[in-house]
Amino acid sequence: MIDQSTIKFLSEASGNLGVNWIADNKLQIDCARRNLLEFTSQLVARASLVDPRIAEANMDPRKCLARAPISSGIGMIAVRVSLSKNAAASYFMQISPNCSYSGGALCRLHRASLAF
């Protein structure tokens, strides 16, 4: 579960408070990141009960947490269904004070669409 302190931090950070604020709040950034990593681990573990490939493709939850800085007030998580770098299916989640959502995507390319 995502802690209330993480939601509060994301809300504060979304105000784009600048470099000094980020430097002064390194501890809160680290706590929010750890909480999101713990949530991601739980998400992968539970989702793998439905599809075991998810656990195999997401052994390191740090790779699921997007590179977008938490210090900007957004936590983004992406979970792949396959080990392939070109995995066709994935699940995603954005956690932010003003716009949180989750979903899934499937991308299928047909050979005919690749012909020139």
Contact map, one row per residue, 1 for C-alpha under 8 A:
11100000000000000000000000000000000000100000000000000000000000000000000000000000000000000000000000000000000000000000
11110110000000000000000000000000001100100000000000000000000000000000000000000000000000000000000000000000000000000000
11111110000000000000000000000000001000000000000000000000000000000000000000000000000000000000000000000000000000000000
01111111000000000000000000000000000000000000000000000000000000000000000000000000000000000000000000000000000000000000
00111111100000000000000000000001000000000000000000000000000000000000000000000000000000000000000000000000000000000000
01111111110000000000000000000011001000000000000000000000000000000000000000000000000000000000000000000000000000000000
01111111111000000000000000000000000000000000000000000000000000000000000000000000000000000000000110000000000000000000
00011111111100000000000000000000000000000000000000000000000000000000000000000000000000000000000000000000000000000000
00001111111110000000000000011001000000000000000000000000000000000000000010000000000000000000000000000000000000000000
00000111111111000000000000000000000000000000000000000000000000000000011111100000000000000000000110000000000000000000
00000011111111100000000000000000000000000000000000000000000000000000000010000000000000000000000110000000000000000000
00000001111111100000000000000000000000000000000000000000000000000000000010000000000000000000000000000000000000000000
00000000111111111000000000000000000000000000000000000000000000000000011110000000000000000000000000000000000000000000
00000000011111111000000000000000000000000000000000000000000000000000001111000000000000000000000110000000000000000000
00000000001111111000000000000000000000000000000000000000000000000000000110000000000000000000000000000000000000000000
00000000000011111100000000000000000000000000000000000000000000000000000110000000000000000000000000000000000000000000
00000000000011111111110000000000000000000000000000000000000000000000000000000000000000000000000000000000000000000000
00000000000000011111110000000000000000000000000000000000000000000000000000000000000000000000000000000000000000000000
00000000000000001111111000000000000000000000000000000000000000000000000000000000000000000000000000000000000000000000
00000000000000001111111100000000000000000000000000000000000000000000000000000000000000000000000000000000000000000000
00000000000000001111111110000000000000000000000000000000000000000000000000000000000000000000000000000000000000000000
00000000000000001111111111000000000000000000000000000000000000000000001000000000000000000000000000000000000000000000
00000000000000000011111111000000000000000000000000000000000000000000000000000000000000000000000000000000000000000000
00000000000000000001111111000000000000000000000000000000000000000000000000000000000000000000000000000000000000000000
00000000000000000000111111111000000000000000000000000000000000000000000000000000000000000000000000000000000000000000
00000000000000000000011111111100000000000000000000000000000000000000000000000000000000000000000000000000000000000000
00000000000000000000000011111110000000000000000000000000000000000000000000000000000000000000000000000000000000000000
00000000100000000000000011111111000000000000000000000000000000000000000000000000000000000000000000000000000000000000
00000000100000000000000011111111100000000000000000000000000000000000011000000000000000000000000000000000000000000000
00000000000000000000000001111111110000000000000000000000000000000000000000000000000000000000000000000000000000000000
00000100000000000000000000111111111000000000000000000000000000000000000000000000000000000000000000000000000000000000
00001100100000000000000000011111111100000000000000000000000000000000010000000000000000000000000000000000000000000000
00000000000000000000000000001111111110000000000000000000000000000000010000000000000000000000000000000000000000000000
00000000000000000000000000000111111111000000000000000000000000000000000000000000000000000000000000000000000000000000
01100100000000000000000000000011111111100000000000000000000000000000000000000000000000000000000000000000000000000000
01000000000000000000000000000001111111110000000000000000000000001000000000100000000000000000000000000000000000000000
00000000000000000000000000000000111111111000000000000000000011001000000000000000000000000000000000000000000000000000
00000000000000000000000000000000011111111100000000000000000000000000000000000000000000000000000000000000000000000000
11000000000000000000000000000000001111111110000000000000000000000000000000000000000000000000000000000000000000000000
00000000000000000000000000000000000111111111000000000000000010011000000000001000000000000000000000000000000000000000
00000000000000000000000000000000000011111111100000000000000010000000000000000000000000000000000000000000000000000000
00000000000000000000000000000000000001111111110000000000000000000000000000000000000000000000000000000000000000000000
00000000000000000000000000000000000000111111111000000000000000000000000000000000000000000000000000000000000000000000
00000000000000000000000000000000000000011111111100000110010000000000000000000010000000000000000000000000000000000000
00000000000000000000000000000000000000001111111110000010000000000000000000000000000000000000000000000000000000000000
00000000000000000000000000000000000000000111111111000000000000000000000000000000000000000000000000000000000000000000
00000000000000000000000000000000000000000011111111110110000000000000000000000000000000000000000000000000000000000000
00000000000000000000000000000000000000000001111111111110000000000000000000000000000000000000000000000000000000000000
00000000000000000000000000000000000000000000111111110000000000000000000000000000000000000000000000000000000000000000
00000000000000000000000000000000000000000000011111110000000000000000000000000000000000000000000000000000000000000000
00000000000000000000000000000000000000000000001111111100000000000000000000000000000000000000000000000000000000000000
00000000000000000000000000000000000000000000001111111111000000000000000000000000000000000000000000000000000000000000
00000000000000000000000000000000000000000000000100111111100000000000000000000000110000000000000000000000000000000000
00000000000000000000000000000000000000000001001100111111110000000000000000000011110000000000000000000000000000000000
00000000000000000000000000000000000000000001101100011111111000000000000000000000000000000000000000000000000000000000
00000000000000000000000000000000000000000000000000011111111000000000000000000000011000000000000000000000000000000000
00000000000000000000000000000000000000000000000000001111111000000000000000000001111000000000000000000000000000000000
00000000000000000000000000000000000000000001000000000111111110110000000000000011001000000000000000000000000000000000
00000000000000000000000000000000000000000000000000000011111110000000000000000000000000000000000000000000000000000000
00000000000000000000000000000000000000000000000000000000011111110000000000000000000000000000000000000000000000000000
00000000000000000000000000000000000010011000000000000000011111111000000000000000000000000000000000000000000000000000
00000000000000000000000000000000000010000000000000000000000111111000000000000000000000000000000000000000000000000000
00000000000000000000000000000000000000000000000000000000010111111100000000000000000000000000000000000000000000000000
00000000000000000000000000000000000000010000000000000000010111111100000000001110000000000000000000000000000000000000
00000000000000000000000000000000000110010000000000000000000011111110000000111100000000000000000000000000000000000000
00000000000000000000000000000000000000000000000000000000000000111111100000111100000000000000000000000000000000000000
00000000000000000000000000000000000000000000000000000000000000001111100000000000000000000000000000000000000000000000
00000000000000000000000000000000000000000000000000000000000000000111110101110000000000000000000000000000000000000000
00000000000000000000000000000000000000000000000000000000000000000111111111100000000000000000000000000000000000000000
00000000010010000000000000001001100000000000000000000000000000000001111111100000000000000000000000000000000000000000
00000000010011000000010000001000000000000000000000000000000000000000111111000000000000000000000000000000000000000000
00000000010011110000000000000000000000000000000000000000000000000001111111000000000000000000000000000000000000000000
00000000111111110000000000000000000000000000000000000000000000000000111111100000000000000000000110000000000000000000
00000000010001000000000000000000000000000000000000000000000000000001111111110000000000000000011110000000000000000000
00000000010000000000000000000000000100000000000000000000000000001101110011111000000000000000011100000000000000000000
00000000000000000000000000000000000000000000000000000000000000001101000001111100000000000001111000000000000000000000
00000000000000000000000000000000000000010000000000000000000000011100000000111110000000000001110000000000000000000000
00000000000000000000000000000000000000000000000000000000000000011100000000011111000000000111100000000000000000000000
00000000000000000000000000000000000000000001000000000100010000010000000000001111100000000111000000000000000000000000
00000000000000000000000000000000000000000000000000000100110000000000000000000111111000101110000000000000000000000000
00000000000000000000000000000000000000000000000000001100100000000000000000000011111000101110000000000000000000000000
00000000000000000000000000000000000000000000000000001101100000000000000000000001111110111000000000000000000000000000
00000000000000000000000000000000000000000000000000000001110000000000000000000001111110100000000000000000000000000000
00000000000000000000000000000000000000000000000000000000000000000000000000000000011111100000000000000000000000000000
00000000000000000000000000000000000000000000000000000000000000000000000000000000011111100000000000000000000000000000
00000000000000000000000000000000000000000000000000000000000000000000000000000000000111110000000000000000000000000000
00000000000000000000000000000000000000000000000000000000000000000000000000000001111111111100000000000000000000000000
00000000000000000000000000000000000000000000000000000000000000000000000000000000010001111100000000000000111100000000
00000000000000000000000000000000000000000000000000000000000000000000000000000001110000111110000000000001111000000000
00000000000000000000000000000000000000000000000000000000000000000000000000000111100000111111000000000001110000000000
00000000000000000000000000000000000000000000000000000000000000000000000000000111100000001111100000000111100000000000
00000000000000000000000000000000000000000000000000000000000000000000000000011110000000000111110000000111000000000000
00000000000000000000000000000000000000000000000000000000000000000000000000011100000000000011111000011110000000000000
00000000000000000000000000000000000000000000000000000000000000000000000001111000000000000001111100111100000000000000
00000000000000000000000000000000000000000000000000000000000000000000000001110000000000000000111110111000000000000000
00000010011001000000000000000000000000000000000000000000000000000000000011100000000000000000011111110000000000000000
00000010011001000000000000000000000000000000000000000000000000000000000011000000000000000000001111110000000000000000
00000000000000000000000000000000000000000000000000000000000000000000000000000000000000000000000111110000000000000000
00000000000000000000000000000000000000000000000000000000000000000000000000000000000000000000011111111000000000000000
00000000000000000000000000000000000000000000000000000000000000000000000000000000000000000000111111111100000000000000
00000000000000000000000000000000000000000000000000000000000000000000000000000000000000000000111000111110000000000000
00000000000000000000000000000000000000000000000000000000000000000000000000000000000000000011110000011111000000000000
00000000000000000000000000000000000000000000000000000000000000000000000000000000000000000011100000001111100000000000
00000000000000000000000000000000000000000000000000000000000000000000000000000000000000001111000000000111110000000000
00000000000000000000000000000000000000000000000000000000000000000000000000000000000000011110000000000011111000000000
00000000000000000000000000000000000000000000000000000000000000000000000000000000000000011100000000000001111100000000
00000000000000000000000000000000000000000000000000000000000000000000000000000000000000011000000000000000111110000000
00000000000000000000000000000000000000000000000000000000000000000000000000000000000000010000000000000000011111000000
00000000000000000000000000000000000000000000000000000000000000000000000000000000000000000000000000000000001111101100
00000000000000000000000000000000000000000000000000000000000000000000000000000000000000000000000000000000000111111100
00000000000000000000000000000000000000000000000000000000000000000000000000000000000000000000000000000000000011111110
00000000000000000000000000000000000000000000000000000000000000000000000000000000000000000000000000000000000001111110
00000000000000000000000000000000000000000000000000000000000000000000000000000000000000000000000000000000000011111110
00000000000000000000000000000000000000000000000000000000000000000000000000000000000000000000000000000000000011111111
00000000000000000000000000000000000000000000000000000000000000000000000000000000000000000000000000000000000000111111
00000000000000000000000000000000000000000000000000000000000000000000000000000000000000000000000000000000000000000111
